[in-house]
């Protein structure tokens, strides 16, 4: 009888965990902003407005 499913499901990955940098983080770094400057930045607000449906955007920025 053939077994169904992934036999490695639930087991820890063998490789190292690599942190992922989001487009939001790249954009913030490009504009050289600190977290308390997110809401005041017109460039970042415009970027967020254009990308709100496709990219991760900080929740506080979405509320503004």
N, CA, C and O atoms as a Tripos MOL2 file, in Angstrom:
@<TRIPOS>MOLECULE
protein
  256   255    64     0     0
PROTEIN
NO_CHARGES

@<TRIPOS>ATOM
      1 N           0.8310   -1.1720    0.0000 N.3       1 UNK1
      2 CA          0.0000    0.0000    0.0000 C.3       1 UNK1
      3 C           0.8900    1.2550    0.0000 C.2       1 UNK1
      4 O           1.8400    1.3490    0.7770 O.2       1 UNK1
      5 N           0.5770    2.1980   -0.8630 N.am      2 UNK2
      6 CA          1.3500    3.4300   -0.9520 C.3       2 UNK2
      7 C           0.8900    4.4160    0.1260 C.2       2 UNK2
      8 O          -0.3070    4.6290    0.3220 O.2       2 UNK2
      9 N           1.8600    5.0070    0.8150 N.am      3 UNK3
     10 CA          1.5370    5.9870    1.8550 C.3       3 UNK3
     11 C           1.2560    7.3370    1.2080 C.2       3 UNK3
     12 O           1.8810    7.7170    0.2180 O.2       3 UNK3
     13 N           0.3130    8.0370    1.7840 N.am      4 UNK4
     14 CA         -0.0620    9.3460    1.2650 C.3       4 UNK4
     15 C           0.5280   10.4400    2.1450 C.2       4 UNK4
     16 O           0.7840   10.2270    3.3300 O.2       4 UNK4
     17 N           0.7410   11.6180    1.5510 N.am      5 UNK5
     18 CA          1.1880   12.7690    2.3210 C.3       5 UNK5
     19 C           2.7030   12.8930    2.3740 C.2       5 UNK5
     20 O           3.4350   12.0910    1.7930 O.2       5 UNK5
     21 N           3.1480   13.9090    3.0790 N.am      6 UNK6
     22 CA          4.5600   14.2210    3.2180 C.3       6 UNK6
     23 C           5.1080   13.5170    4.4550 C.2       6 UNK6
     24 O           4.6640   13.8080    5.5660 O.2       6 UNK6
     25 N           6.0590   12.5990    4.2940 N.am      7 UNK7
     26 CA          6.5830   11.8800    5.4570 C.3       7 UNK7
     27 C           7.3810   12.7790    6.3980 C.2       7 UNK7
     28 O           7.6120   12.4020    7.5470 O.2       7 UNK7
     29 N           7.8070   13.9520    5.9460 N.am      8 UNK8
     30 CA          8.5800   14.8570    6.7810 C.3       8 UNK8
     31 C           7.7310   15.9420    7.4370 C.2       8 UNK8
     32 O           8.2690   16.8490    8.0740 O.2       8 UNK8
     33 N           6.4170   15.8570    7.2870 N.am      9 UNK9
     34 CA          5.5340   16.8580    7.8570 C.3       9 UNK9
     35 C           5.6650   16.8510    9.3770 C.2       9 UNK9
     36 O           5.6040   15.7950   10.0070 O.2       9 UNK9
     37 N           5.8410   18.0140    9.9510 N.am     10 UNK10
     38 CA          5.9480   18.1260   11.3970 C.3      10 UNK10
     39 C           7.3600   17.9850   11.9340 C.2      10 UNK10
     40 O           7.5950   18.2200   13.1190 O.2      10 UNK10
     41 N           8.2880   17.6100   11.0960 N.am     11 UNK11
     42 CA          9.6800   17.4850   11.5240 C.3      11 UNK11
     43 C          10.3800   18.8190   11.2760 C.2      11 UNK11
     44 O          10.0610   19.5120   10.3100 O.2      11 UNK11
     45 N          11.3230   19.1830   12.1310 N.am     12 UNK12
     46 CA         12.0290   20.4470   11.9080 C.3      12 UNK12
     47 C          12.8650   20.3960   10.6320 C.2      12 UNK12
     48 O          13.3720   19.3430   10.2460 O.2      12 UNK12
     49 N          12.9960   21.5480    9.9910 N.am     13 UNK13
     50 CA         13.8240   21.6370    8.7900 C.3      13 UNK13
     51 C          15.2720   21.3890    9.1550 C.2      13 UNK13
     52 O          15.7200   21.7240   10.2520 O.2      13 UNK13
     53 N          15.9940   20.8010    8.2260 N.am     14 UNK14
     54 CA         17.3930   20.4980    8.5020 C.3      14 UNK14
     55 C          18.3060   21.6900    8.2510 C.2      14 UNK14
     56 O          19.4030   21.7520    8.8080 O.2      14 UNK14
     57 N          17.8710   22.6420    7.4190 N.am     15 UNK15
     58 CA         18.7210   23.7770    7.0790 C.3      15 UNK15
     59 C          18.5510   24.9400    8.0430 C.2      15 UNK15
     60 O          17.6150   24.9660    8.8430 O.2      15 UNK15
     61 N          19.4570   25.8950    7.9590 N.am     16 UNK16
     62 CA         19.3580   27.0760    8.8210 C.3      16 UNK16
     63 C          18.2010   27.9700    8.3750 C.2      16 UNK16
     64 O          17.8240   27.9710    7.2040 O.2      16 UNK16
     65 N          17.6520   28.7180    9.3050 N.am     17 UNK17
     66 CA         16.5630   29.6390    9.0040 C.3      17 UNK17
     67 C          17.1870   30.9510    8.5230 C.2      17 UNK17
     68 O          18.0000   31.5610    9.2180 O.2      17 UNK17
     69 N          16.7960   31.3640    7.3360 N.am     18 UNK18
     70 CA         17.3320   32.5780    6.7430 C.3      18 UNK18
     71 C          16.2840   33.6810    6.8790 C.2      18 UNK18
     72 O          15.1640   33.5150    6.3950 O.2      18 UNK18
     73 N          16.6160   34.8010    7.5230 N.am     19 UNK19
     74 CA         15.6260   35.8770    7.6560 C.3      19 UNK19
     75 C          15.3010   36.4850    6.2950 C.2      19 UNK19
     76 O          16.1760   36.6340    5.4430 O.2      19 UNK19
     77 N          14.0440   36.8310    6.1060 N.am     20 UNK20
     78 CA         13.5780   37.4050    4.8470 C.3      20 UNK20
     79 C          13.3470   38.9010    5.0450 C.2      20 UNK20
     80 O          12.7080   39.3150    6.0130 O.2      20 UNK20
     81 N          13.8620   39.6950    4.1370 N.am     21 UNK21
     82 CA         13.6730   41.1470    4.1830 C.3      21 UNK21
     83 C          12.4980   41.4780    3.2670 C.2      21 UNK21
     84 O          12.5060   41.1310    2.0860 O.2      21 UNK21
     85 N          11.4890   42.1500    3.8190 N.am     22 UNK22
     86 CA         10.3050   42.4920    3.0410 C.3      22 UNK22
     87 C          10.5550   43.7430    2.2070 C.2      22 UNK22
     88 O          11.5080   44.4850    2.4430 O.2      22 UNK22
     89 N           9.6750   43.9620    1.2240 N.am     23 UNK23
     90 CA          9.7740   45.1630    0.3980 C.3      23 UNK23
     91 C           9.5860   46.4140    1.2510 C.2      23 UNK23
     92 O          10.2070   47.4460    0.9940 O.2      23 UNK23
     93 N           8.7260   46.3210    2.2690 N.am     24 UNK24
     94 CA          8.5270   47.4530    3.1710 C.3      24 UNK24
     95 C           9.8360   47.8180    3.8560 C.2      24 UNK24
     96 O          10.2060   48.9910    3.9090 O.2      24 UNK24
     97 N          10.5390   46.8140    4.3830 N.am     25 UNK25
     98 CA         11.8150   47.0670    5.0520 C.3      25 UNK25
     99 C          12.8530   47.6330    4.0840 C.2      25 UNK25
    100 O          13.6310   48.5120    4.4540 O.2      25 UNK25
    101 N          12.8690   47.1370    2.8520 N.am     26 UNK26
    102 CA         13.7990   47.6590    1.8440 C.3      26 UNK26
    103 C          13.4940   49.1220    1.5380 C.2      26 UNK26
    104 O          14.4040   49.9420    1.4120 O.2      26 UNK26
    105 N          12.2080   49.4390    1.4200 N.am     27 UNK27
    106 CA         11.8080   50.8080    1.1100 C.3      27 UNK27
    107 C          12.1410   51.7480    2.2560 C.2      27 UNK27
    108 O          12.6340   52.8540    2.0300 O.2      27 UNK27
    109 N          11.8760   51.3180    3.4860 N.am     28 UNK28
    110 CA         12.1950   52.1300    4.6580 C.3      28 UNK28
    111 C          13.7010   52.3760    4.7250 C.2      28 UNK28
    112 O          14.1410   53.4810    5.0410 O.2      28 UNK28
    113 N          14.4780   51.3530    4.4300 N.am     29 UNK29
    114 CA         15.9370   51.4950    4.4340 C.3      29 UNK29
    115 C          16.3910   52.4470    3.3250 C.2      29 UNK29
    116 O          17.3040   53.2490    3.5230 O.2      29 UNK29
    117 N          15.7550   52.3540    2.1750 N.am     30 UNK30
    118 CA         16.0910   53.2230    1.0490 C.3      30 UNK30
    119 C          15.8080   54.6960    1.3840 C.2      30 UNK30
    120 O          16.5890   55.5820    1.0380 O.2      30 UNK30
    121 N          14.6790   54.9410    2.0620 N.am     31 UNK31
    122 CA         14.3190   56.3050    2.4570 C.3      31 UNK31
    123 C          15.0090   56.7440    3.7480 C.2      31 UNK31
    124 O          14.8840   57.8990    4.1570 O.2      31 UNK31
    125 N          15.7310   55.8310    4.3860 N.am     32 UNK32
    126 CA         16.4660   56.1050    5.6350 C.3      32 UNK32
    127 C          15.5490   56.6360    6.7310 C.2      32 UNK32
    128 O          15.7870   57.6960    7.3110 O.2      32 UNK32
    129 N          14.4860   55.8630    6.9980 N.am     33 UNK33
    130 CA         13.5020   56.2660    8.0000 C.3      33 UNK33
    131 C          13.6330   55.4300    9.2600 C.2      33 UNK33
    132 O          14.0270   54.2650    9.2070 O.2      33 UNK33
    133 N          13.3050   56.0250   10.3790 N.am     34 UNK34
    134 CA         13.2020   55.2970   11.6440 C.3      34 UNK34
    135 C          11.7210   55.0020   11.8670 C.2      34 UNK34
    136 O          10.8740   55.6480   11.2520 O.2      34 UNK34
    137 N          11.3880   54.0410   12.7330 N.am     35 UNK35
    138 CA          9.9790   53.7000   12.9450 C.3      35 UNK35
    139 C           9.0980   54.8900   13.3500 C.2      35 UNK35
    140 O           7.9280   54.9260   12.9670 O.2      35 UNK35
    141 N           9.6100   55.8470   14.0990 N.am     36 UNK36
    142 CA          8.7730   56.9810   14.4680 C.3      36 UNK36
    143 C           8.6190   57.9900   13.3270 C.2      36 UNK36
    144 O           7.8440   58.9370   13.4600 O.2      36 UNK36
    145 N           9.3220   57.8200   12.2260 N.am     37 UNK37
    146 CA          9.1870   58.6980   11.0680 C.3      37 UNK37
    147 C           8.2530   58.1200   10.0000 C.2      37 UNK37
    148 O           7.9580   58.7960    9.0140 O.2      37 UNK37
    149 N           7.7890   56.8920   10.1800 N.am     38 UNK38
    150 CA          6.9450   56.2380    9.1720 C.3      38 UNK38
    151 C           5.7150   57.0690    8.8380 C.2      38 UNK38
    152 O           5.4000   57.2670    7.6650 O.2      38 UNK38
    153 N           5.0220   57.5510    9.8510 N.am     39 UNK39
    154 CA          3.7540   58.2380    9.6260 C.3      39 UNK39
    155 C           3.9320   59.6290    9.0250 C.2      39 UNK39
    156 O           3.0340   60.1130    8.3360 O.2      39 UNK39
    157 N           5.0630   60.2810    9.2670 N.am     40 UNK40
    158 CA          5.2830   61.6270    8.7520 C.3      40 UNK40
    159 C           5.8280   61.6380    7.3260 C.2      40 UNK40
    160 O           5.7850   62.6770    6.6670 O.2      40 UNK40
    161 N           6.3330   60.5230    6.8420 N.am     41 UNK41
    162 CA          6.9690   60.4810    5.5280 C.3      41 UNK41
    163 C           5.9280   60.4220    4.4100 C.2      41 UNK41
    164 O           5.1860   59.4460    4.2950 O.2      41 UNK41
    165 N           5.8790   61.4610    3.5950 N.am     42 UNK42
    166 CA          4.9250   61.4850    2.4750 C.3      42 UNK42
    167 C           5.3370   60.4670    1.4010 C.2      42 UNK42
    168 O           4.4770   59.8820    0.7430 O.2      42 UNK42
    169 N           6.6560   60.2540    1.2230 N.am     43 UNK43
    170 CA          7.1240   59.2640    0.2430 C.3      43 UNK43
    171 C           6.6680   57.8660    0.6280 C.2      43 UNK43
    172 O           6.1920   57.1100   -0.2190 O.2      43 UNK43
    173 N           6.8130   57.5190    1.9070 N.am     44 UNK44
    174 CA          6.4310   56.1850    2.3620 C.3      44 UNK44
    175 C           4.9170   56.0030    2.3050 C.2      44 UNK44
    176 O           4.4360   54.9260    1.9520 O.2      44 UNK44
    177 N           4.1670   57.0400    2.6470 N.am     45 UNK45
    178 CA          2.6990   56.9460    2.5600 C.3      45 UNK45
    179 C           2.2610   56.7370    1.1180 C.2      45 UNK45
    180 O           1.3410   55.9610    0.8590 O.2      45 UNK45
    181 N           2.9040   57.4160    0.1790 N.am     46 UNK46
    182 CA          2.5740   57.2460   -1.2360 C.3      46 UNK46
    183 C           2.9280   55.8310   -1.7040 C.2      46 UNK46
    184 O           2.1570   55.2030   -2.4300 O.2      46 UNK46
    185 N           4.0930   55.3340   -1.2870 N.am     47 UNK47
    186 CA          4.4950   53.9630   -1.6310 C.3      47 UNK47
    187 C           3.4720   52.9710   -1.0740 C.2      47 UNK47
    188 O           3.0790   52.0270   -1.7600 O.2      47 UNK47
    189 N           3.0430   53.1890    0.1700 N.am     48 UNK48
    190 CA          2.0730   52.3020    0.8100 C.3      48 UNK48
    191 C           0.7300   52.3440    0.0870 C.2      48 UNK48
    192 O           0.0850   51.3100   -0.0820 O.2      48 UNK48
    193 N           0.3100   53.5220   -0.3370 N.am     49 UNK49
    194 CA         -0.9550   53.6480   -1.0600 C.3      49 UNK49
    195 C          -0.9090   52.8610   -2.3690 C.2      49 UNK49
    196 O          -1.8720   52.1830   -2.7260 O.2      49 UNK49
    197 N           0.2230   52.9540   -3.0860 N.am     50 UNK50
    198 CA          0.3540   52.2390   -4.3620 C.3      50 UNK50
    199 C           0.4320   50.7260   -4.1770 C.2      50 UNK50
    200 O          -0.0470   49.9780   -5.0300 O.2      50 UNK50
    201 N           1.0310   50.2630   -3.0750 N.am     51 UNK51
    202 CA          1.3250   48.8390   -2.8990 C.3      51 UNK51
    203 C           0.4940   48.1570   -1.8160 C.2      51 UNK51
    204 O           0.8190   47.0400   -1.4130 O.2      51 UNK51
    205 N          -0.5640   48.7980   -1.3370 N.am     52 UNK52
    206 CA         -1.3030   48.2600   -0.1960 C.3      52 UNK52
    207 C          -1.9350   46.8950   -0.4630 C.2      52 UNK52
    208 O          -2.1720   46.1410    0.4810 O.2      52 UNK52
    209 N          -2.2100   46.5670   -1.7010 N.am     53 UNK53
    210 CA         -2.8490   45.2880   -2.0050 C.3      53 UNK53
    211 C          -1.8700   44.1830   -2.3760 C.2      53 UNK53
    212 O          -2.2700   43.0280   -2.5230 O.2      53 UNK53
    213 N          -0.5930   44.5220   -2.5290 N.am     54 UNK54
    214 CA          0.3540   43.5030   -2.9790 C.3      54 UNK54
    215 C           1.5330   43.2840   -2.0540 C.2      54 UNK54
    216 O           2.1660   42.2300   -2.1210 O.2      54 UNK54
    217 N           1.8540   44.2400   -1.1930 N.am     55 UNK55
    218 CA          3.0370   44.1400   -0.3410 C.3      55 UNK55
    219 C           2.6530   44.2300    1.1290 C.2      55 UNK55
    220 O           1.5780   44.7220    1.4700 O.2      55 UNK55
    221 N           3.5530   43.7470    2.0070 N.am     56 UNK56
    222 CA          3.3700   43.9150    3.4410 C.3      56 UNK56
    223 C           3.6030   45.3790    3.7800 C.2      56 UNK56
    224 O           4.6000   45.9740    3.3690 O.2      56 UNK56
    225 N           2.6690   45.9510    4.5370 N.am     57 UNK57
    226 CA          2.8000   47.3310    4.9810 C.3      57 UNK57
    227 C           2.5030   47.3670    6.4700 C.2      57 UNK57
    228 O           1.5490   46.7450    6.9380 O.2      57 UNK57
    229 N           3.3190   48.0940    7.2080 N.am     58 UNK58
    230 CA          3.1760   48.2120    8.6590 C.3      58 UNK58
    231 C           1.7490   48.6330    8.9960 C.2      58 UNK58
    232 O           1.2020   49.5350    8.3610 O.2      58 UNK58
    233 N           1.1460   47.9870    9.9870 N.am     59 UNK59
    234 CA         -0.2610   48.1940   10.3210 C.3      59 UNK59
    235 C          -0.5830   49.6480   10.6740 C.2      59 UNK59
    236 O          -1.6250   50.1620   10.2680 O.2      59 UNK59
    237 N           0.2870   50.3050   11.4120 N.am     60 UNK60
    238 CA          0.0310   51.7010   11.7870 C.3      60 UNK60
    239 C          -0.0240   52.6040   10.5570 C.2      60 UNK60
    240 O          -0.7960   53.5630   10.5220 O.2      60 UNK60
    241 N           0.7900   52.2990    9.5520 N.am     61 UNK61
    242 CA          0.7890   53.0910    8.3210 C.3      61 UNK61
    243 C          -0.4960   52.8610    7.5270 C.2      61 UNK61
    244 O          -1.0000   53.7840    6.8870 O.2      61 UNK61
    245 N          -1.0230   51.6540    7.5620 N.am     62 UNK62
    246 CA         -2.2780   51.3770    6.8660 C.3      62 UNK62
    247 C          -3.4330   52.1500    7.4770 C.2      62 UNK62
    248 O          -4.3370   52.5670    6.7530 O.2      62 UNK62
    249 N          -3.4300   52.3500    8.7780 N.am     63 UNK63
    250 CA         -4.5150   53.0770    9.4340 C.3      63 UNK63
    251 C          -4.5440   54.5370    9.0340 C.2      63 UNK63
    252 O          -5.6060   55.1580    8.9920 O.2      63 UNK63
    253 N          -3.3640   55.0880    8.7350 N.am     64 UNK64
    254 CA         -3.2810   56.4960    8.3310 C.3      64 UNK64
    255 C          -3.7070   56.5960    6.8820 C.2      64 UNK64
    256 O          -3.7190   57.6890    6.3160 O.2      64 UNK64
@<TRIPOS>BOND
     1     1     2 1
     2     2     3 1
     3     3     4 2
     4     3     5 am
     5     5     6 1
     6     6     7 1
     7     7     8 2
     8     7     9 am
     9     9    10 1
    10    10    11 1
    11    11    12 2
    12    11    13 am
    13    13    14 1
    14    14    15 1
    15    15    16 2
    16    15    17 am
    17    17    18 1
    18    18    19 1
    19    19    20 2
    20    19    21 am
    21    21    22 1
    22    22    23 1
    23    23    24 2
    24    23    25 am
    25    25    26 1
    26    26    27 1
    27    27    28 2
    28    27    29 am
    29    29    30 1
    30    30    31 1
    31    31    32 2
    32    31    33 am
    33    33    34 1
    34    34    35 1
    35    35    36 2
    36    35    37 am
    37    37    38 1
    38    38    39 1
    39    39    40 2
    40    39    41 am
    41    41    42 1
    42    42    43 1
    43    43    44 2
    44    43    45 am
    45    45    46 1
    46    46    47 1
    47    47    48 2
    48    47    49 am
    49    49    50 1
    50    50    51 1
    51    51    52 2
    52    51    53 am
    53    53    54 1
    54    54    55 1
    55    55    56 2
    56    55    57 am
    57    57    58 1
    58    58    59 1
    59    59    60 2
    60    59    61 am
    61    61    62 1
    62    62    63 1
    63    63    64 2
    64    63    65 am
    65    65    66 1
    66    66    67 1
    67    67    68 2
    68    67    69 am
    69    69    70 1
    70    70    71 1
    71    71    72 2
    72    71    73 am
    73    73    74 1
    74    74    75 1
    75    75    76 2
    76    75    77 am
    77    77    78 1
    78    78    79 1
    79    79    80 2
    80    79    81 am
    81    81    82 1
    82    82    83 1
    83    83    84 2
    84    83    85 am
    85    85    86 1
    86    86    87 1
    87    87    88 2
    88    87    89 am
    89    89    90 1
    90    90    91 1
    91    91    92 2
    92    91    93 am
    93    93    94 1
    94    94    95 1
    95    95    96 2
    96    95    97 am
    97    97    98 1
    98    98    99 1
    99    99   100 2
   100    99   101 am
   101   101   102 1
   102   102   103 1
   103   103   104 2
   104   103   105 am
   105   105   106 1
   106   106   107 1
   107   107   108 2
   108   107   109 am
   109   109   110 1
   110   110   111 1
   111   111   112 2
   112   111   113 am
   113   113   114 1
   114   114   115 1
   115   115   116 2
   116   115   117 am
   117   117   118 1
   118   118   119 1
   119   119   120 2
   120   119   121 am
   121   121   122 1
   122   122   123 1
   123   123   124 2
   124   123   125 am
   125   125   126 1
   126   126   127 1
   127   127   128 2
   128   127   129 am
   129   129   130 1
   130   130   131 1
   131   131   132 2
   132   131   133 am
   133   133   134 1
   134   134   135 1
   135   135   136 2
   136   135   137 am
   137   137   138 1
   138   138   139 1
   139   139   140 2
   140   139   141 am
   141   141   142 1
   142   142   143 1
   143   143   144 2
   144   143   145 am
   145   145   146 1
   146   146   147 1
   147   147   148 2
   148   147   149 am
   149   149   150 1
   150   150   151 1
   151   151   152 2
   152   151   153 am
   153   153   154 1
   154   154   155 1
   155   155   156 2
   156   155   157 am
   157   157   158 1
   158   158   159 1
   159   159   160 2
   160   159   161 am
   161   161   162 1
   162   162   163 1
   163   163   164 2
   164   163   165 am
   165   165   166 1
   166   166   167 1
   167   167   168 2
   168   167   169 am
   169   169   170 1
   170   170   171 1
   171   171   172 2
   172   171   173 am
   173   173   174 1
   174   174   175 1
   175   175   176 2
   176   175   177 am
   177   177   178 1
   178   178   179 1
   179   179   180 2
   180   179   181 am
   181   181   182 1
   182   182   183 1
   183   183   184 2
   184   183   185 am
   185   185   186 1
   186   186   187 1
   187   187   188 2
   188   187   189 am
   189   189   190 1
   190   190   191 1
   191   191   192 2
   192   191   193 am
   193   193   194 1
   194   194   195 1
   195   195   196 2
   196   195   197 am
   197   197   198 1
   198   198   199 1
   199   199   200 2
   200   199   201 am
   201   201   202 1
   202   202   203 1
   203   203   204 2
   204   203   205 am
   205   205   206 1
   206   206   207 1
   207   207   208 2
   208   207   209 am
   209   209   210 1
   210   210   211 1
   211   211   212 2
   212   211   213 am
   213   213   214 1
   214   214   215 1
   215   215   216 2
   216   215   217 am
   217   217   218 1
   218   218   219 1
   219   219   220 2
   220   219   221 am
   221   221   222 1
   222   222   223 1
   223   223   224 2
   224   223   225 am
   225   225   226 1
   226   226   227 1
   227   227   228 2
   228   227   229 am
   229   229   230 1
   230   230   231 1
   231   231   232 2
   232   231   233 am
   233   233   234 1
   234   234   235 1
   235   235   236 2
   236   235   237 am
   237   237   238 1
   238   238   239 1
   239   239   240 2
   240   239   241 am
   241   241   242 1
   242   242   243 1
   243   243   244 2
   244   243   245 am
   245   245   246 1
   246   246   247 1
   247   247   248 2
   248   247   249 am
   249   249   250 1
   250   250   251 1
   251   251   252 2
   252   251   253 am
   253   253   254 1
   254   254   255 1
   255   255   256 2
@<TRIPOS>SUBSTRUCTURE
     1 UNK1         2 RESIDUE 1 A UNK
     2 UNK2         6 RESIDUE 1 A UNK
     3 UNK3        10 RESIDUE 1 A UNK
     4 UNK4        14 RESIDUE 1 A UNK
     5 UNK5        18 RESIDUE 1 A UNK
     6 UNK6        22 RESIDUE 1 A UNK
     7 UNK7        26 RESIDUE 1 A UNK
     8 UNK8        30 RESIDUE 1 A UNK
     9 UNK9        34 RESIDUE 1 A UNK
    10 UNK10       38 RESIDUE 1 A UNK
    11 UNK11       42 RESIDUE 1 A UNK
    12 UNK12       46 RESIDUE 1 A UNK
    13 UNK13       50 RESIDUE 1 A UNK
    14 UNK14       54 RESIDUE 1 A UNK
    15 UNK15       58 RESIDUE 1 A UNK
    16 UNK16       62 RESIDUE 1 A UNK
    17 UNK17       66 RESIDUE 1 A UNK
    18 UNK18       70 RESIDUE 1 A UNK
    19 UNK19       74 RESIDUE 1 A UNK
    20 UNK20       78 RESIDUE 1 A UNK
    21 UNK21       82 RESIDUE 1 A UNK
    22 UNK22       86 RESIDUE 1 A UNK
    23 UNK23       90 RESIDUE 1 A UNK
    24 UNK24       94 RESIDUE 1 A UNK
    25 UNK25       98 RESIDUE 1 A UNK
    26 UNK26      102 RESIDUE 1 A UNK
    27 UNK27      106 RESIDUE 1 A UNK
    28 UNK28      110 RESIDUE 1 A UNK
    29 UNK29      114 RESIDUE 1 A UNK
    30 UNK30      118 RESIDUE 1 A UNK
    31 UNK31      122 RESIDUE 1 A UNK
    32 UNK32      126 RESIDUE 1 A UNK
    33 UNK33      130 RESIDUE 1 A UNK
    34 UNK34      134 RESIDUE 1 A UNK
    35 UNK35      138 RESIDUE 1 A UNK
    36 UNK36      142 RESIDUE 1 A UNK
    37 UNK37      146 RESIDUE 1 A UNK
    38 UNK38      150 RESIDUE 1 A UNK
    39 UNK39      154 RESIDUE 1 A UNK
    40 UNK40      158 RESIDUE 1 A UNK
    41 UNK41      162 RESIDUE 1 A UNK
    42 UNK42      166 RESIDUE 1 A UNK
    43 UNK43      170 RESIDUE 1 A UNK
    44 UNK44      174 RESIDUE 1 A UNK
    45 UNK45      178 RESIDUE 1 A UNK
    46 UNK46      182 RESIDUE 1 A UNK
    47 UNK47      186 RESIDUE 1 A UNK
    48 UNK48      190 RESIDUE 1 A UNK
    49 UNK49      194 RESIDUE 1 A UNK
    50 UNK50      198 RESIDUE 1 A UNK
    51 UNK51      202 RESIDUE 1 A UNK
    52 UNK52      206 RESIDUE 1 A UNK
    53 UNK53      210 RESIDUE 1 A UNK
    54 UNK54      214 RESIDUE 1 A UNK
    55 UNK55      218 RESIDUE 1 A UNK
    56 UNK56      222 RESIDUE 1 A UNK
    57 UNK57      226 RESIDUE 1 A UNK
    58 UNK58      230 RESIDUE 1 A UNK
    59 UNK59      234 RESIDUE 1 A UNK
    60 UNK60      238 RESIDUE 1 A UNK
    61 UNK61      242 RESIDUE 1 A UNK
    62 UNK62      246 RESIDUE 1 A UNK
    63 UNK63      250 RESIDUE 1 A UNK
    64 UNK64      254 RESIDUE 1 A UNK
